[in-house]
Amino acid sequence: MTPRTGPAITRLFASGFLVGLITLKPVGAASQQLNPPDQVPNTGQDFFKPPEHLFQLLYSYKTAPGSGETAGSIATVTTDTVNLRMDQRIDLSQQAAIALRSDLPILAKNPISSSNPNGDYLYGIGDADTQAVFIYDFDKRWAAGFGARLIAPTGGDTLGSGKWQIMPIMGFRYGLAELSSSSYFEPFARYDVSFAGDPSKRNISNLQLAPFLNIGLPEHWFVALYPSADIRINFGDPVTGQTGRLFLPFDARVGRNLTDHTALSLEIGVPIIKDYPVYNFKAEVRLNVTY
């Protein structure tokens, strides 16, 4: 298997996996009909209503501008990511909880550099992170929270940023029971800033926004607009091809609760304003399992 065929086979497998699973009839459909009208499966989509335990398997395909072979040139870099995520909720009271999260990304990436002039795929661990968020439920409609994520430069010089990063996070939730019991508006913001690491790597300082709107649909489907914090305003060192500070994409996710404890979704992101280039195209498949 050549370095370029591996990610292609992985993408083909992920696409077939999505099509096969998303057409399954939910196993828990009969039991869900016995639930009260305001009770819906908690499969880990809701940031401020975390399940007790969550395992997420994510496959991401992303293209982004690269630095190119020579200084000032640009070449497209493709990144295939398999991310393993584990969450745990610690209840402090009936209204307060702490949500813990950790991520381990496994990457296949083809950057062009002096050490990789042919743009061959490189494989390895990316930058791992851990996160803690305090969440408080005011009532069935309102909730809010704040916390931070710590990112370690485990990806090294080729598959990571080379920097230690801290990312404060805050946001709130407003339930939209008028639409459906699983609909809500959940905007959140975070600020990614580097504070240590390789001094030769660029300093990171950017605001990340997500005006997250989730709409629950019949037959266990859901649609979300801007579920990821992909809107970026860069205040740090410029990247190759940057002409301004703003990156504004169109970002949407569609998915289905397969059972009371599993959900499968597909997210697509494409740039609208790319003055600060983050990606050219993004596609992500998520499988959430709660227990």
N, C-alpha and C positions, 0 to 999 in steps of 0.2 A: 504494500500500500504506500503510495507516494505521499509526501507531506500535504499535497493539495486535495487528495481524494478523501481523507479522513473527515474533515469538517463537512464536505458535501454529503457523505453518507449519513453523518449525524443529523444534518438538516432534513434529509429525506425521511429518516426514521422518526424524527420529532413530528413532522407534518402528518405522517401516517398514523402515529399515536394519537394526535389531536383529533383527526377525522374519525378514527375508530371509537374513541372514548366519548366524544361529545354527542354522538348519536345514540348512546346507550340510554335505555329507559332508567330513570333513577330507581335504585333498589329500595330507597327509603320512602318512595312515594306513598305507599299505603299508610305507613306510620305517621307521615307528615300530615295526612288528612285528619289524624286524631288530635293533632296539636291545637291549642287555642289559636284564634285568629291572629293574635299579635305576636305569636311565637314563630320564628323562622330559623332554619338551620344556621348555625354559626360556623362557617367554614373558613374563617380567617381573612376575609376581604375587608372587614371593618376595622380600621386602625384603632378606634376608641372603644371597641367592643371585642377585645381579644379573647380567643378561646383559652381554655386552661393549658392545653398543649397543642402545638402545631409543628408539623413537618412539611416543608415545601421543597419541591423539586422544580427548578426553573431551567429552561433552555433559552438562551438569548442569542440572536444573530444581529450584529450591529456593524455598520460601515461608517467610517469617520475619516476626516482629512488626516494625512500623516505629514511627516517632515520631508519625505523624499530622499533621494540618494545624495543630493548636494544641498548646500545651504540655500534656503529660500525656495526650494522646489517643494511641490505638494504631490503626494501619492495617496490613494485610498488605502486605508488599513481596515481589514476585516477581522472582527473578533467574535469567535464562538465561545459561549460561556455556559457551563453547567454549574449552577449554584445550589449548594446544599444549605438549607436554612432550618434552624430550630428555634421555637419560641416557647416561653413558659410564662404563665400569669401567676403572680403571688397576690392573693387577696389580703388587703389590710382591714377592710370592713365591707359592709354591704354596698358601699358607694365608691370606695377607693381601692386601687390596685396598682401594682407595679408590673409592667410588661417587659420581659427580658427577651432579647433576640441576639442570635449570632449567625454569621454568614461565612461560608467557605467557598469561594469561587475557583473553579478549575477552567483554565483558559486554553484556547488555541488561537494564536494571533500571528499576523504576518507583517510586522513592521519592517520597513527598509532602513537599514543603518549600515555603518561601516563594518560591523560584525555580521550583518545579514544582508549583503548587497543584492541578493536575488529575491528577497521578500518571501523566503520559505516560512512555513508555519512553525512557530515555536510553541511548546506545550509546557504547562506547569500550573502552579498555584498562583492566583492573583492576590490582591490585598484583602486580607480577612478583616472582619469587623465584629464588634459587639456593641449592643445598645440597651439602654434602660430608660423607660418612660413612666412617669407617674400619671395616672389617669383618675379623674374624678367624675362620677355620674351625678349630675344635679337632679335629673329626673329622666323620664323615658325619652324626652326630646333632646335635652341638652347634656353635653359632656365636653370636657376639655382636658388637656394634658400638656406636659412638657418633659424634656429629658435631653439625652445626648447620645451620640454614637462615636465610638473610638475606632479609628481605622489604622491598622498596622501595615507597614511596608513589606509584607511577606512576599510580594510579587517581584521584588528585586528591581533591577534597572530596565528590564525588557517587558515584563508582564505587569508591572505596577507603577505607582507614581514615584516611588523612592522616598516618600515623605510620610511621617506620622501626621495624622489629621484628627481634629476634633470637630464634631458637627452638632451644635445645639439644635433642638427641635421643639416646636410648639404648634398647637393648633386647637381646633374645637370641632364639635359635631352637632348638627341640627337635624333631627329626624323629620322626614317628610312623609308622615303617615297618611297625608291626604292623597299621595300618589300610590303608595303600597307600604306594607309593613317593613320591607327590606330596602326602602329608598331613603337616602340621606344626603346632606351636603356636608362635606368634611374637609374644609381647606386646612392646609398645614404648610409651615415654612421651616426651612433649616438653613444653617450657614456653615459652609464647609471651609475650614481654615487649617493650613499646615503650620506646625510649630517645631518640628525637628526632622532630622533625616539627612539625606544626601544634599549637601550645600550646592552641588552643581545642578540639581533639578530645580525646575521653576517653582516659585512659591504659589500656593493655592489659596484663593480667597474669593468665594463666590456665593451669592444668595441663590437659593433654590426654592421654587414655589410650586404648589400643587393645589389648584382650585377644584378639588376632587368632588365630583357629583356622581353618585351611584343610583341607578334606577332599577328597581326590581320588576321583572316582567313575569307573565304567566309561564307555566310549565317549567319553573325553576331556573329560568334564564335571568341574566342581568347584563346591563350595559353601563359602563363607567366612562366619564370624560375626565381627562387629566388625573388619573389615579396615581401617577408617579410624579415626583418633583423634578420634572424635566425643564421647566421654565427656569432659565439661568440668567443672572446678571453678574458679570465678571468684574471684580475689583482687584484681582491678582495680576500676576505676570501674564502678558498676552501669549496666545498660542499661535501656531502657524496658520496664516490665512485670516486672522482676526482683523476686522475693520471697525468694530464697535464693541459694546458691552453686552448686548442682548441676544439671547437665544430663545426663540418662541416657536415651539412645534405645535402640530396637531397631534394629540395623544389620546387614544381611546382603547378600551378593553371590552371584550364581549366574552361571556362565560356562562357556565351552567353548573348548578349544584347537582352532582350525580347521585349523592346520597346525603343523609344528615351530616356526614363526616368527611365528604370529599367534594372538591370543586375543581373544574378544569376551565382555563381561560386562555384567550389569545389577545395580546396587546400589540398595537401598531403605533409607531411614532414617525412622523415626517416633518421636516422643518418648514416653517412659514417665514420667520426671520432668522437668518443665520449669520448675523454680524459677529457673534462669538460662536464659532463652529464647535458644536458638541457631537453631533452625529449627522450623517446623511440619510440614514434609514435605520429603524429599529423594529425588530419583531421578537416577541417574548411569549413562550408557552409556559404556563404555571399549572402545577398539580398540587393542590393543598389537601393535606390529610390532618384532621384533628382527632384527638383522643384524650 
